[in-house]
Amino acid sequence: MSSALTDLFPHPIVQAPMAGGVSVPRLVGAVAEAGGLGFLAAGYKTADGMYQEIKQLRGLTGRPFGVNLFMPQPDVADPAAVEVYAHQLAGEAAWYDTELGDPDSGRDDGYDAKLAVLLDNPVPVVSFHFGVPSTDVLDSLRRAGTLTLVTATTAEEALAVQRAGADAVIVQGVEAGGHQGTHRDNPEADGSAIGLLALIAQVRETVDLPLVAAGGLMRGSQIAAALAAGASAAQLGTAFLATPESGAHALHKQALTNPLFGRTELTRAFSGRPARGLVNRFLREHGPYAPAAYPEVHHLTSPIRKQAAATGDAQGMALWAGQGHRMARELPAAELVAALVDEIETARTALLGGGERS
């Protein structure tokens, strides 16, 4: 099955699905045309919005691509904690001259409707975040000719992915930007996430599935290390966020290498689920008090984040980024893929050369 996946794209490079308007068709198409596997992010879109992007992408490339879905989330949030956080954010809403969003705006992200579209109009690959789909769903996609990937952040989660019948597992280390794809949001586990290379080793000894490594990867030498550790391919998000084809806000792109934003943290401040972003004022002030309440907090803060972006205030935006953000390169996506491929080969050659000398 590893070859079934990697035969879809010549280079072991996967462009991560980044929700919120970053993974737009022009980025996905550019990566696919360059020999990588591009991913559309269906998260936070309607089923029709996803379908329209798939149609647009098919007009840009005939090469394989993927679509990422968010799993529906259980209703475990404490309404009182959400209300307290809403009161805390009232000053932010007033500052940005907007209203707080409705925390009860929906929790399934249109999952069933999106699945129906993907079964009626199959795409080469579908991946899942925030949990494991049912075996029936995975079997239905397989019958439609679609390969399935599911994110895991522990060896135990990877085993659940294998048992459900997915074709591959995305092994997500703590270094990754954006949301951690944990299957169950357990606040008691905050701070216990595992680094990518250690996680690859653990998962490699636990499951037989092909692994796609994700987490802080910005250079071909890092990809080569992940491949040597047992991954079949590497998934990069932050590296592609800075490309001109990315739909990220200009302030977000600039912040990746701006000395003002020197580090990242995992925070619940913007969405109620752990997600890694550049440390800005909003994250510093509200992160310590944000409840474990996804997607309630995501809905609550959405108008603030949008208004901050509209007014050019990066201090109020969710600046998702992995730990390697300072290594971002403002290259066109195709040039970035080519550079990464060259770096992978250089690293492999150095490794082989070192072996011969020893």
N, C-alpha and C positions, 0 to 999 in steps of 0.2 A: 504493500500500500504506500510505502514511502515513495517508490518510483511513480505510482499513479498520481501522487501529489506533485512531486518535483518535475515530472515530465511536462507539467502544464506551463512551466516557465524556465527558461534556460539558466538563469542566475539564481542563486539561493537567497534572494532578497524579496521580502514581503513588505509592502507599504502598509503600515497599520491603519485600521479604520479609526478615524478621529471624528467623533460626533461634534455637532455644533457648527457645521458649515465648513470644516477644514478639508475633509476628504471629498472634494468636489470632482465631478467627472473629468475635468481637464487634468487634474493631478493623477487620478487613477489611470486614465488613458495614456498619459506620458510615461508612467512607470511600466505599464503593460507593454507599450511599444518598445521600451528600452530593454525588455527581457526579464523584468521582475513581475511579481504578482501584486497588482493594485487592489485595494479594497474600498468600496463605498461604505459609508457609515449610515445605516438606516435609523439609528437611535435619534429620538426627538423629532422624527419626521412622520408624516402620515403615510399610510400604505400607498396612496396615489403619488405622494411626493417621492417616495422611494422608486416607484415604477417609472416615473418620468425621468429620474436620474439614470436609471438603467437604460432606458431608451436613448437618452442623450449619449451615454457612454458607448453604447453599441454603434452609434454613428461616428465615434471617434476612433474606435479600435475593433478589430476582429479577434484580438488575442484574449485569452482567458482572464477573468477577474473574479473578485469575490464580493459578497455583501455580508455585512455584520448586523446581527440582531441582538437587542437586549432582552434577557429573559424577564418575564413578569416577576414582580417582587411581592413577597408575603407582607401582609399588613401587621407589622410588629412595632411600629412607632408608637411612642407615648404621646397622645394628643396634648397633654399638659406641657410636656417638654417642648413640643413644637410651638405652642402658644407663647411660652416664655421666650423662646428664641425670636419669635415674630415681634414681640415687644422690644427686644434688644435691637432689632433691625429697623425699628420705626424711624430712628434718626437717620439711617442711611437712605431710606425711602424719601424722607423729607429733603435731605441734602441733594439728592439727584432728581428731585421734583417728579416723583413717580409713586405708584402704589405697590405694595407688596403683592406677590402673586398668590393665587389660591392654592394652599398646600394639598387640597383634595382634588386636583385637576386630572387625576388618573394615574394608575400605577402599572398598567400592563404594556404601555408604549405601543399599542396597536398590534401586539404580537400575532394574534390569530389572523388578522387581516393581511399582515405582511407575509406570513407563511403561505396563505392562500395564493397570493400573487406569485411567490417564488415557486410554488408547485405548478401553477398554470403557465408560468413563463420561466422555466428553469435557468439558473446561472451555473457556471462551472463549480463555484465554491461558496459555501455559506458557513460563517463562523458565529459563535454564540458567546456572550459575555454575561456575567452575573449568575451563572448557574448552568445546569445540565438539562438539555431538552429530553423529552421522553424518548424511549426506544422507538415508539410508533412514529414520532416526528422524524427521527433520524432515518428510519427505514423508508419512509415516504420520500424523503429527499434523495436517498440512494436510488430508489426506483426511478426517480425523475432524472437520474444521471448526474446528481450533484454530490461532490465530496463535502464532508462536514468536519469542522474543527471546533473545539471548545477550549476556552481559556481555563487554566488551572494555576493556582498559586501555591499548592502543596502537593506532595506525593499522594496523599489521600484523595484529594480532589481529582488528580489525574487518573487514579484507579476508578473513581466514579465515572469519569468520562469514558474509559475503556469499557466498563460494564454496560454503559448505556448503548454502546455500539457506534461511537463516532469514529471517523477515519484517522484523525490525528489530534494531538493536543498542543495548544499554545501554552508554553511554559513561561509564565510571567513573573519575573523577579521584582524585588522591592524597588529596584532602580527605575522602573518604568514610569513614564509620565502619564497623567490622566488617572482614570479610575482603576483601582485594583479589581481584578475580576473574580474576587472571592465568591464562592458559591453560597455562603451564608454570612451575613454581616454580623459578626460577633464583636462588640466593643471590647470585650475582655481580651481579644487577640490583637488589639491595636499595639503596634510596636514589635510584633513577633514575625513579621514577614521575612522571607528568605532571599538572599542574594542569588542572582541568576545562575552563576556557574555551580554553586552548591545545589541549587534546585534542579538543574539539569541532571546532575549526578544522581540525586535521590530519585527523580522520576524515571531516569533510564533504568534503574534497578528495580522499579516497581511495575512498569507497564511495558508492553511490546509495541505500542503505537509509535509512529513517527512523531518527532518533536519539532516544533517551531519555537525558537528561542526569542524572548522579548524582554527588554529591560535595559535602558541606558545605552544601547548600541548606536555608535555614531561613526565608527571607522571600520574599514575592512579587516583590520587586524583583530578587532573585537569579534567580528563575525566569524573569522577563521578560528578563533579560540572556542566559540560556541559550537561550531561544526566539529572541531576536534573533540569536544566534550561529549558529543553524541547527538547533536541537533541535525536535522535534515535541511533546515533553512533558518533564516533570522528575520524577525519582524522589527521594523524601525518606524517610529512615529515622529518623535521630535526632529530627527534628521530631515524628514520631508516637510515638516511644518514650515521651515524657513524658505522653501523653494518658491519661486514666483508663481507657480501653478497652484500652490496651496490656497485655500480659501480663508486662512487665518487672518484676523485683523492685523493691519500694519503695525500697530502698537505691540501686539503679541509677538510678531516676528522680531521686532527690534529689541524687545525685552530679553530675548534668549541670550544675547551677547552684551547687554547693557550692564555695566558694573553696578548699577543701582540695584539690580536683582541678582545678587551673588549666589543664592542657594535656593534649594527646593525643600519642601516639606510635604509629608502626607497630612491631609487636612479634611475635615468634614464641613468646613465653613461654608462652602458654596452649594453642596448637594446633599449632605447628610451621610455620605458614604466616603470611605477613605480614598483620596485622589491626590496625586502628587502634582504640585504646582509651584511656580516661583513665589517666593515670599514677598507679599506686598502688604499694604496697610490693612486691607480687608481681612486677609488671612491672619495677620498678627493679632488684630483686635477681636476677631470673632471665632477663630479656630478653637481656642480653649473652651468655648462655651457651646459649640454646635452639637446638637443631639444626634444620635444614631437614628436618622429618619430619612431614608431615601425611598421614593423620590419627593417626599413632602418638602424638604429643604430646597431641593433643586427648583421646584415650582415656586417656592416662596421667594428665592433670591433672583429668579430669572429676570424680572423687570429691572432690578438694580444693575445686574451685569450688563444688560442690553443698553441701559441708559448711560452707564459709565463708558462703554465703548463708543456710543454715539457722541458723547461730549469729549472724547479723547483723554479719558482719565484711566490710565492703566492700573492705578491703585485700587480701583473697584472692580476690576475684571478678574475672571478665573483664568490665570495664565498657566494652563497646564503645560508641564515640561518634565522630561526625564532628567536624571542626575548628570547626564553628559551634555546638557544644553549649551554650555559655553563653547562646545566644539561644533556648533551649527555652522553650516556653510550655505551662503546664498547662491547656490548653483541651480540652474534649471534641473528639473527632476531627472531627465535623461542623462545629463552630465554627471549628476550625483550618483546614479546607478553605475555609470561607467567608471567613475573614480573608485567606488566601493569595490567593484569587480577587480580592478587593478590592484587595490590594496590587499584584497583577499589572496590574489595570486602571489603578490610579493611576500606576504606573511607565510604562505605555504612553502614557497621556495626557500625562505630563510629557515624554516623549520626542518625541511628535508636536508638542506645544506648543513645545518647544525648536527643532524643525526649522522651524516656521513663523516664529519670531522671527528665525532666522538667515537 
